[in-house]
Amino acid sequence: MKGKVWKFGSNVNTDEIVPARYLNTSDPAELAAHCMETADPEFVRRIAPGDIIMAEDNFGCGSSREHAPLAIKTAGIGCVVARSFARIFFRNAINIGLPIVECPEAVEATQPGDELEVDVAKGVVRNLTRGGEWHVPPFPEAMQRIIAAGGLMNFVREMARKA
């Protein structure tokens, strides 16, 4: 994955990712239209497919709703890189097929607008603008397969078809 970095701070909660007033729908496109609008009202109009959200600590804290990672993925974000993630957000992101990577060193060394390349299979994060490269544990094969399938439900459907 390769894209422009959109950087946010610590403790970005799920209501900031997609405001609660829009949770009366589960339509991914509608949720994506409001992605990150509390922090940046123009966010979805300025991003390009494959761009990367980068954040400080505890990204995705708050509720356990899958709406937040779904909004991010459907908006076209290719990956989220943070110092740390709320545990339930991490699991929900993988379940819907959104790659997320904990890499504190990359967060420290990256500025908004930098171009980042992330390889979850190899566990490499590269800042193509500033030249930094960091290694993180690669995703286990099972998680890579879930993400490649577009989420857990798609993965299970694929496995059922093969059985």
C-alpha positions in Angstrom: 0.0 0.0 0.0 1.2 3.5 -0.8 -0.4 6.8 -0.1 -0.3 10.3 1.3 -0.3 10.6 5.1 -3.2 12.3 7.0 -2.0 12.6 10.6 -4.2 12.8 13.7 -3.5 12.9 17.4 -4.0 10.6 20.4 -7.3 9.0 21.6 -9.2 9.5 18.3 -12.4 7.7 19.2 -14.9 5.9 17.1 -17.4 8.8 17.3 -14.7 11.1 15.8 -14.1 8.6 13.1 -17.8 8.5 12.2 -20.1 10.7 14.3 -22.8 8.9 16.2 -25.6 10.9 14.5 -24.8 8.8 11.3 -25.0 5.4 13.0 -28.6 4.9 12.1 -27.4 3.4 8.8 -25.1 0.6 8.0 -24.6 1.7 4.4 -20.8 1.8 3.9 -21.0 4.6 1.4 -23.0 6.8 3.7 -20.7 6.1 6.6 -17.6 6.9 4.4 -19.1 10.2 3.4 -18.7 11.3 7.1 -15.4 9.7 7.8 -13.2 11.9 10.1 -15.5 14.9 9.6 -15.3 16.0 13.3 -11.5 16.3 13.1 -11.4 17.5 9.4 -14.7 18.4 7.7 -13.1 18.3 4.3 -11.3 15.0 4.9 -13.2 12.8 2.5 -13.1 15.4 -0.3 -9.3 15.8 0.0 -8.2 12.2 0.3 -7.2 9.9 -2.6 -7.7 6.2 -2.8 -4.9 4.4 -1.0 -4.0 7.3 1.3 -3.0 6.5 4.9 -4.3 7.7 8.2 -1.6 8.0 10.8 -2.3 8.7 14.5 -0.7 8.8 17.9 -1.8 6.6 20.7 -5.1 4.6 21.3 -6.6 5.2 17.8 -10.2 3.9 17.6 -11.0 4.0 21.3 -14.6 4.3 22.4 -17.4 2.1 21.2 -17.1 -1.4 19.8 -19.0 -0.5 16.6 -17.6 -1.8 13.3 -18.9 1.4 11.7 -15.6 3.3 12.3 -13.2 1.0 10.5 -15.8 0.4 7.8 -16.1 4.1 7.2 -12.3 4.4 6.9 -12.0 1.5 4.5 -15.0 2.5 2.3 -13.7 6.1 2.1 -10.7 4.7 0.3 -8.0 4.7 3.0 -5.5 2.0 2.3 -4.1 1.6 5.8 -3.9 3.1 9.3 -0.6 3.4 11.0 -0.5 4.4 14.7 1.6 4.2 17.8 -1.2 2.0 19.3 -4.8 1.0 18.7 -7.7 0.3 20.9 -8.0 -3.4 21.1 -11.6 -3.7 19.8 -10.8 -1.3 16.9 -7.9 -3.5 16.0 -10.0 -6.6 15.8 -12.9 -4.8 14.0 -10.4 -3.4 11.4 -9.1 -6.9 10.6 -12.6 -8.3 10.6 -13.7 -5.9 7.8 -10.3 -6.1 6.0 -8.7 -2.8 6.9 -4.9 -3.2 7.3 -3.6 -1.4 10.4 0.0 -1.3 11.7 1.5 -0.3 15.0 4.7 1.5 14.3 5.6 4.3 16.9 8.9 5.1 15.1 7.1 5.8 11.8 4.6 8.1 13.6 7.5 10.1 15.2 9.3 10.5 11.9 6.4 11.2 9.5 4.8 14.5 8.8 1.3 15.2 7.3 1.5 14.9 3.5 4.5 12.6 3.4 4.2 9.5 1.1 4.3 6.2 3.0 4.5 2.7 1.8 3.3 -0.2 4.0 3.9 -3.9 3.4 2.0 -5.8 6.1 3.2 -9.2 4.7 6.8 -8.3 5.1 6.3 -6.0 8.1 7.9 -2.9 6.5 6.9 0.7 6.7 8.7 3.2 4.5 8.6 7.0 4.4 9.2 7.6 0.7 9.4 11.4 1.3 11.9 11.4 4.1 13.7 8.1 3.5 13.0 6.3 6.8 12.3 2.6 7.0 10.9 0.7 10.0 10.3 -3.0 10.6 7.3 -4.3 12.5 6.1 -7.9 13.0 4.5 -9.0 9.8 0.8 -10.0 10.0 0.3 -13.7 10.5 -0.7 -15.5 7.3 -4.3 -16.0 8.6 -4.7 -12.2 9.1 -3.2 -11.5 5.7 -5.7 -13.9 4.1 -8.6 -12.2 5.9 -7.5 -8.8 4.7 -6.9 -10.1 1.2 -10.4 -11.5 1.1 -11.8 -8.1 2.1 -12.7 -9.2 5.6 -13.6 -12.1 7.9 -17.0 -12.8 6.4 -15.6 -12.9 2.8 -12.8 -15.1 4.1 -15.3 -17.5 5.7 -17.5 -17.6 2.5 -14.3 -18.4 0.4 -13.4 -21.2 2.8 -16.9 -22.6 2.8 -17.0 -22.6 -1.0 -13.7 -24.6 -1.1 -14.9 -27.1 1.4 
